[in-house]
Amino acid sequence: MKNMFFLLLVVFISSNCLISCNDNGSSLDNQSELQPKQMRSIYFFNNSQGYVVGDSGLVMKTTDSGLTWTKIQTGYDDVKFNDVLFTSSSTGWVVGNDGIALRTTNGGDTWTLKTENYPAFFKEINLNSIIQVNNNYVKICGSKGRILLTSDQGSTWQKDQTSQSASLNKIVFFVTSSSSWTEYAVGDVGRILFNSTGAWANKSIESSKYDLSDIHLSYDSYGYVCGSNAYFAKTTDWGDTWTRYTIPDLGDEPSLIFVGFLVGWLVGEKGSIIKTTDGGVNWTQQISGTTKDLTDVLFLNNNFGFAIGPTDSLLRTTNGGTTWDKIPY
């Protein structure tokens, strides 16, 4: 009887091994697909249509204000995507490591690689952040102090000279008139750069012990920047001077967003979310409901916003962060 039981056990184990070993790795692929992926950036074109990008080629889309999300295939499943931008409901970009910049003209159904004609130019650069300052100009900042420009939607590219070698992590702009604008970029070792004349210059170089990860500018001279080692600073004169304020240590790459010039949020490691209602002077801790590191935050108004980390920590609020809901993906 024992021998018969042992024989049946061997057959059962062998059968399962054969199934597992002959599925061409699909079982492992399915398990990998279910593992949380790190989200890096969130962008909403309007109140209902939004996108999230992240590691392992992650691109997701919502059309119902973030209640449900659909994964989008780009064909670049091994790429870490760092930023996403949509300039219309149909036209958008995602950028990532190894010089990958993809563009869509149908809301994300299909994507075209826009850097393939410049392999040596882009391959060595991790693309971190993208802006479109008008109908023509798209700029991307990245590692090695690089800022890249296209005026024909990615058919050709040029280098903006910055004289920097440190990684640039975020690029933003504000409109100064109907025909002019000023751009800012922040990066590692305290770099704050600006460009209003066609040439980049140092607006301020903060202490090199701070790696600056995010910057937000409003249209009334106010701006905010954050970084490693609990760094947060504010300007009220378009960046001519910066005043530092105390915040908790949120890790190496905190992210921030302001609605107007008084109300803002910062997110970072271990699920940290803090909120200010007085322009960054004082901050209140919010309960996120997760201990996972949060990498980006977005608010569309004083109440409606998102904070993202791994895909099992996609957070949504409709009351300014008083409560946060985890959204399944």
Sequence and secondary structure as in RCSB ss.txt:
>XXXX:A:sequence
MKNMFFLLLVVFISSNCLISCNDNGSSLDNQSELQPKQMRSIYFFNNSQGYVVGDSGLVMKTTDSGLTWTKIQTG
YDDVKFNDVLFTSSSTGWVVGNDGIALRTTNGGDTWTLKTENYPAFFKEINLNSIIQVNNNYVKICGSKGRILLT
SDQGSTWQKDQTSQSASLNKIVFFVTSSSSWTEYAVGDVGRILFNSTGAWANKSIESSKYDLSDIHLSYDSYGYV
CGSNAYFAKTTDWGDTWTRYTIPDLGDEPSLIFVGFLVGWLVGEKGSIIKTTDGGVNWTQQISGTTKDLTDVLFL
NNNFGFAIGPTDSLLRTTNGGTTWDKIPY
>XXXX:A:secstr
 HHHHHHHHHHHHHHHHHHHHTSTTHHHHHHHHHS  BEEEEEESSSS EEEEESTT EEEESSTTSS EE   S
 TT  EEEEEESSSS EEEEESTT EEEESSTTSS EESSTT HHHHTT  EEEEEE SSS EEEEEGGG EEEE
SSTTSS EEE     S EEEEEEEEEETTEEEEEEEESTTEEEEESSSS EEEEE  TT  EEEEEE TTS EEE
EETTTEEEEESSTTSS EE       SS EEEEETTTEEEEE GGG EEEESSTTSS EEE  S  S   EEEES
SSS EEEESBGGGEEEESSTTSS EE   
